[in-house]
Amino acid sequence: MSTQQIDTTALARYLESHIPGFRGPLTAEKFAGGQSNPTFKLTAGGKSYVLRRKPPGELLKSAHAVDREFRVISALQGTDVPVPRTYTLCEDDRVIGSMFYIMEYMEGRILWDPAIPEAADNAERAAIYDAMNITMAALHNVDVESVGLSDYGRPGNYFERQINRWSQQYRASETQHIPAMEALLEWLPANMPPDDGAVSLVHGDYRLDNMMFHATEPRVIALLDWELSTLGHPLADLANQCMAWMLPRDGGVMGLAGVDRRSLGIPCDEEYIARYCERTGRTNIENWNFYIVFSLFRLAAICQGIVKRAEIGTASSAEADSRGEAVVPLAEMGAGLIG
């Protein structure tokens, strides 16, 4: 973490009036990563908290929805989905310059490398992957009406809406002509599977480094980074998880390309998908290739947005360059799957 330039006096004054027992003085340090919404560790009165904010400055439309993050994390308190406790949402830009929310600081492990070199052995590695699978199934099994999220997104036609959204986001942040992206922009709408009516709460960026594991046990204690969450099709999360494993080892998002997964105790896609289907009552998955291609396209569009934010000076992490370099390879990987 690095020192963060922030008006901690103004922030402490606000938090003292909105979080019971909060007492300054306050220090704030920025976590590494947090590419879209900058994330900080706050320390005050012997306690620690986490702050997530919109980046200041010019922003792309509908991006950086920290208010939606706050809402979904708050709604999932007490469910089988592990999330941090939430404290307060501040929509007043005058406090620190942009909207933010405060949540619990949790001690645990963020596993950045999907090969999980930190694992003691293959049994622990397999258990970590199964914990991810359990957490995804728990998320998709949430009764959205009972937790007050029935209006969290528009049900139905999820992939149609997502393709439209990310196509528009890509065009809004386009900085060069990429033939492979043009091919995907044409292929995806023309090859969309019929809507099967499945609707669940979806995380939107479900992968290993967006969750925190217990410090010593192979279990998820918090699912993080909910910016892209909505009501949608559960297979979008499952495909995003499997797509991430296809990526190269040295990319902005580290994958498992070229890794002998079986030798490490990591399940193959088929095994992981089968366990997920058992836990969610799904019997089969058709059109799997479409979901993988969509996931690659969407990640390419997200990375292109980071390129644009770096250009206009609102990218929140030094990783912007590496993510920008991933746009063309991701698009070409997707284009390679459509022939």
MOLIN-V83242 format. One record per residue. N is the residue number from 1. RES is the residue in one letter. PHI is phi in whole degrees, 0 to 359 (* if undefined). OMEGA is omega in whole degrees, 0 to 359 (* if undefined). Layout:
# MOLIN-V83242
n->{N | N}
res->{RES | RES}
phi->{PHI | PHI}
omega->{OMEGA | OMEGA}
This chain:
# MOLIN-V83242
n->{1 | 2 | 3 | 4 | 5 | 6 | 7 | 8 | 9 | 10 | 11 | 12 | 13 | 14 | 15 | 16 | 17 | 18 | 19 | 20 | 21 | 22 | 23 | 24 | 25 | 26 | 27 | 28 | 29 | 30 | 31 | 32 | 33 | 34 | 35 | 36 | 37 | 38 | 39 | 40 | 41 | 42 | 43 | 44 | 45 | 46 | 47 | 48 | 49 | 50 | 51 | 52 | 53 | 54 | 55 | 56 | 57 | 58 | 59 | 60 | 61 | 62 | 63 | 64 | 65 | 66 | 67 | 68 | 69 | 70 | 71 | 72 | 73 | 74 | 75 | 76 | 77 | 78 | 79 | 80 | 81 | 82 | 83 | 84 | 85 | 86 | 87 | 88 | 89 | 90 | 91 | 92 | 93 | 94 | 95 | 96 | 97 | 98 | 99 | 100 | 101 | 102 | 103 | 104 | 105 | 106 | 107 | 108 | 109 | 110 | 111 | 112 | 113 | 114 | 115 | 116 | 117 | 118 | 119 | 120 | 121 | 122 | 123 | 124 | 125 | 126 | 127 | 128 | 129 | 130 | 131 | 132 | 133 | 134 | 135 | 136 | 137 | 138 | 139 | 140 | 141 | 142 | 143 | 144 | 145 | 146 | 147 | 148 | 149 | 150 | 151 | 152 | 153 | 154 | 155 | 156 | 157 | 158 | 159 | 160 | 161 | 162 | 163 | 164 | 165 | 166 | 167 | 168 | 169 | 170 | 171 | 172 | 173 | 174 | 175 | 176 | 177 | 178 | 179 | 180 | 181 | 182 | 183 | 184 | 185 | 186 | 187 | 188 | 189 | 190 | 191 | 192 | 193 | 194 | 195 | 196 | 197 | 198 | 199 | 200 | 201 | 202 | 203 | 204 | 205 | 206 | 207 | 208 | 209 | 210 | 211 | 212 | 213 | 214 | 215 | 216 | 217 | 218 | 219 | 220 | 221 | 222 | 223 | 224 | 225 | 226 | 227 | 228 | 229 | 230 | 231 | 232 | 233 | 234 | 235 | 236 | 237 | 238 | 239 | 240 | 241 | 242 | 243 | 244 | 245 | 246 | 247 | 248 | 249 | 250 | 251 | 252 | 253 | 254 | 255 | 256 | 257 | 258 | 259 | 260 | 261 | 262 | 263 | 264 | 265 | 266 | 267 | 268 | 269 | 270 | 271 | 272 | 273 | 274 | 275 | 276 | 277 | 278 | 279 | 280 | 281 | 282 | 283 | 284 | 285 | 286 | 287 | 288 | 289 | 290 | 291 | 292 | 293 | 294 | 295 | 296 | 297 | 298 | 299 | 300 | 301 | 302 | 303 | 304 | 305 | 306 | 307 | 308 | 309 | 310 | 311 | 312 | 313 | 314 | 315 | 316 | 317 | 318 | 319 | 320 | 321 | 322 | 323 | 324 | 325 | 326 | 327 | 328 | 329 | 330 | 331 | 332 | 333 | 334 | 335 | 336 | 337 | 338 | 339}
res->{M | S | T | Q | Q | I | D | T | T | A | L | A | R | Y | L | E | S | H | I | P | G | F | R | G | P | L | T | A | E | K | F | A | G | G | Q | S | N | P | T | F | K | L | T | A | G | G | K | S | Y | V | L | R | R | K | P | P | G | E | L | L | K | S | A | H | A | V | D | R | E | F | R | V | I | S | A | L | Q | G | T | D | V | P | V | P | R | T | Y | T | L | C | E | D | D | R | V | I | G | S | M | F | Y | I | M | E | Y | M | E | G | R | I | L | W | D | P | A | I | P | E | A | A | D | N | A | E | R | A | A | I | Y | D | A | M | N | I | T | M | A | A | L | H | N | V | D | V | E | S | V | G | L | S | D | Y | G | R | P | G | N | Y | F | E | R | Q | I | N | R | W | S | Q | Q | Y | R | A | S | E | T | Q | H | I | P | A | M | E | A | L | L | E | W | L | P | A | N | M | P | P | D | D | G | A | V | S | L | V | H | G | D | Y | R | L | D | N | M | M | F | H | A | T | E | P | R | V | I | A | L | L | D | W | E | L | S | T | L | G | H | P | L | A | D | L | A | N | Q | C | M | A | W | M | L | P | R | D | G | G | V | M | G | L | A | G | V | D | R | R | S | L | G | I | P | C | D | E | E | Y | I | A | R | Y | C | E | R | T | G | R | T | N | I | E | N | W | N | F | Y | I | V | F | S | L | F | R | L | A | A | I | C | Q | G | I | V | K | R | A | E | I | G | T | A | S | S | A | E | A | D | S | R | G | E | A | V | V | P | L | A | E | M | G | A | G | L | I | G}
phi->{* | 235 | 299 | 252 | 279 | 207 | 281 | 291 | 293 | 295 | 295 | 299 | 299 | 294 | 291 | 298 | 265 | 236 | 236 | 303 | 85 | 287 | 221 | 281 | 290 | 239 | 242 | 226 | 230 | 274 | 287 | 295 | 83 | 59 | 303 | 273 | 248 | 304 | 233 | 228 | 266 | 255 | 231 | 201 | 58 | 78 | 241 | 240 | 221 | 239 | 247 | 242 | 228 | 291 | 292 | 287 | 99 | 291 | 233 | 290 | 302 | 70 | 273 | 64 | 278 | 292 | 293 | 291 | 303 | 300 | 295 | 289 | 296 | 295 | 292 | 273 | 303 | 86 | 269 | 281 | 270 | 286 | 220 | 289 | 290 | 254 | 245 | 201 | 246 | 247 | 263 | 270 | 298 | 288 | 289 | 231 | 105 | 196 | 299 | 207 | 222 | 242 | 224 | 297 | 269 | 242 | 269 | 183 | 247 | 258 | 260 | 281 | 259 | 295 | 282 | 48 | 296 | 289 | 296 | 292 | 197 | 295 | 296 | 293 | 299 | 297 | 293 | 296 | 293 | 291 | 296 | 298 | 294 | 300 | 294 | 297 | 297 | 300 | 299 | 286 | 269 | 296 | 279 | 295 | 291 | 291 | 260 | 79 | 243 | 294 | 250 | 284 | 189 | 274 | 288 | 86 | 53 | 300 | 291 | 299 | 293 | 294 | 297 | 297 | 298 | 285 | 294 | 293 | 297 | 297 | 297 | 291 | 245 | 297 | 238 | 203 | 276 | 239 | 306 | 296 | 293 | 299 | 296 | 291 | 300 | 274 | 287 | 301 | 297 | 278 | 234 | 289 | 294 | 300 | 293 | 268 | 84 | 289 | 223 | 209 | 287 | 242 | 287 | 97 | 209 | 283 | 200 | 306 | 279 | 257 | 219 | 250 | 257 | 305 | 299 | 231 | 250 | 276 | 218 | 280 | 253 | 200 | 267 | 242 | 59 | 264 | 303 | 263 | 291 | 189 | 277 | 195 | 265 | 299 | 292 | 295 | 292 | 298 | 293 | 298 | 299 | 290 | 300 | 299 | 288 | 284 | 285 | 292 | 290 | 253 | 274 | 299 | 249 | 289 | 246 | 237 | 302 | 83 | 269 | 280 | 297 | 299 | 292 | 257 | 82 | 272 | 294 | 285 | 306 | 299 | 293 | 296 | 296 | 298 | 294 | 299 | 298 | 300 | 282 | 246 | 74 | 268 | 269 | 202 | 232 | 259 | 61 | 302 | 300 | 301 | 295 | 292 | 299 | 302 | 297 | 294 | 299 | 295 | 296 | 298 | 293 | 297 | 296 | 294 | 297 | 293 | 302 | 295 | 295 | 296 | 295 | 263 | 88 | 246 | 296 | 264 | 216 | 291 | 283 | 305 | 297 | 293 | 292 | 297 | 292 | 276 | 303 | 295 | 302 | 296 | 299 | 291 | 296 | 294 | 298 | 293 | 275 | 257 | 81}
omega->{180 | 179 | 183 | 175 | 183 | 179 | 184 | 178 | 178 | 180 | 180 | 179 | 179 | 185 | 177 | 180 | 183 | 178 | 180 | 177 | 180 | 178 | 175 | 2 | 189 | 170 | 181 | 177 | 182 | 174 | 170 | 183 | 182 | 190 | 185 | 180 | 182 | 186 | 188 | 169 | 177 | 176 | 181 | 175 | 179 | 179 | 178 | 179 | 175 | 176 | 173 | 183 | 165 | 173 | 178 | 175 | 182 | 184 | 175 | 181 | 176 | 179 | 172 | 186 | 182 | 177 | 176 | 176 | 181 | 183 | 185 | 179 | 179 | 182 | 185 | 176 | 177 | 176 | 178 | 178 | 182 | 179 | 177 | 171 | 176 | 183 | 184 | 174 | 177 | 180 | 181 | 182 | 185 | 184 | 178 | 177 | 176 | 179 | 178 | 170 | 181 | 176 | 181 | 171 | 183 | 177 | 179 | 183 | 166 | 183 | 186 | 184 | 182 | 173 | 177 | 177 | 179 | 184 | 181 | 182 | 182 | 180 | 178 | 180 | 178 | 180 | 177 | 179 | 178 | 177 | 175 | 180 | 178 | 182 | 178 | 179 | 178 | 179 | 184 | 177 | 179 | 174 | 188 | 179 | 183 | 179 | 174 | 182 | 181 | 178 | 184 | 177 | 178 | 180 | 176 | 178 | 185 | 184 | 175 | 180 | 179 | 179 | 177 | 182 | 186 | 173 | 179 | 179 | 180 | 180 | 181 | 183 | 184 | 179 | 177 | 178 | 181 | 183 | 181 | 177 | 177 | 179 | 180 | 178 | 179 | 187 | 187 | 179 | 183 | 185 | 181 | 177 | 175 | 179 | 182 | 176 | 180 | 179 | 175 | 168 | 178 | 182 | 177 | 178 | 187 | 176 | 189 | 188 | 173 | 174 | 178 | 179 | 175 | 185 | 183 | 183 | 180 | 178 | 181 | 176 | 177 | 169 | 190 | 173 | 186 | 188 | 184 | 182 | 179 | 166 | 183 | 182 | 184 | 181 | 176 | 178 | 181 | 179 | 179 | 178 | 182 | 177 | 183 | 180 | 180 | 189 | 181 | 182 | 187 | 182 | 177 | 169 | 186 | 180 | 183 | 181 | 178 | 181 | 174 | 186 | 182 | 181 | 180 | 182 | 180 | 183 | 171 | 182 | 185 | 179 | 181 | 180 | 181 | 179 | 178 | 181 | 178 | 185 | 181 | 178 | 179 | 184 | 181 | 179 | 176 | 176 | 183 | 182 | 179 | 184 | 178 | 179 | 178 | 182 | 178 | 178 | 183 | 179 | 176 | 179 | 177 | 179 | 177 | 175 | 178 | 176 | 181 | 180 | 177 | 181 | 182 | 172 | 179 | 175 | 190 | 184 | 178 | 179 | 185 | 182 | 182 | 178 | 179 | 179 | 182 | 187 | 183 | 178 | 178 | 180 | 181 | 176 | 178 | 180 | 179 | 180 | 181 | 175 | *}
